[in-house]
Amino acid sequence: MRVLLIEDDDRVALPLMEGLRRFGFTVEHAGTGADGLAAPEAAMVLLDLGLPDMDGLDVCRAIRSRSSVPIIMITARDDEVDRVLGLELGADDYVSKPFGVRELVARIRAVTRRARPAGADTPGTEPDPSADPAPARTPDVQRIGPLTIDRRTRQVRLHQAPIALAPKEFDLLVCLAEDPGAVCSRRQILDTAWEPNFFGPTKTLDVHIAALRRKLGDSSWIENIRGIGFRLVPPAHADTTSAAAPARGGTPR
């Protein structure tokens, strides 16, 4: 996902950009409101309210007048009125300084899920789950081709058949499924599915990846991007009834 960060303070912007890139985001930085308004449209805008050339609320108003791009306000202001006004002007969420990168990433993902159209199918046509690897969602359920992930119940089905996953296997699958087709770095996966700054053996990740591939019945569900990480992509034949049945073997803990 391409993110536009409008933030004048490099002491905030530079570590934030580095942290977001660790989570797989592409970040463009604008140091003023004018530069932010002149930048190409991104998939998400992170907007500081305390800009040197104009008020961030005015930037929010200008962006919203021409685009429906999701906007998350970044603010050090204690006044609740500013936060409420920003939301009324069209911002989708806000974070208060100081904040952690993981909190911001969680908010970006939540806003992205809310902003995704509920139904993009042409009226009168049946959706083809194999036509696009992008997920079909309700608030808790995601479908990627024949794979269904229910986050609320922590249940997974492939071709309607349940797959029993260990807790870490489920967390790993959810991490990869956040943006199907996008590459998740090994560090990002460990920080998300295990814990921030995980310092255990990275072989743990490979063991769980192997187990998850086995249970999905086809190793091509999870592609290894050498030297970077992994990505979740439905196999070309995943929509056919002849696809291999998911395995239900042993589970690493």
Secondary structure, DSSP 8 states (H G I E B T S, - for coil): -EEEEE-S-HHHHHHHHHHHHHTT-EEEEESSHHHHHHS---SEEEEESB-SSSBHHHHHHHHHHH----EEEEE----HHHHHHHHHTT--EEEESS--HHHHHHHHHHHHHHHS-S--S-TT----TTS--S-EE-SSEEEETTEEEETTTTEEEETTEEE---HHHHHHHHHHHTSTTS-EEHHHHIIIII-TT--S-THHHHHHHHHHHHHHT-GGGEEEETTTEEEE---TTTTSTTS----------
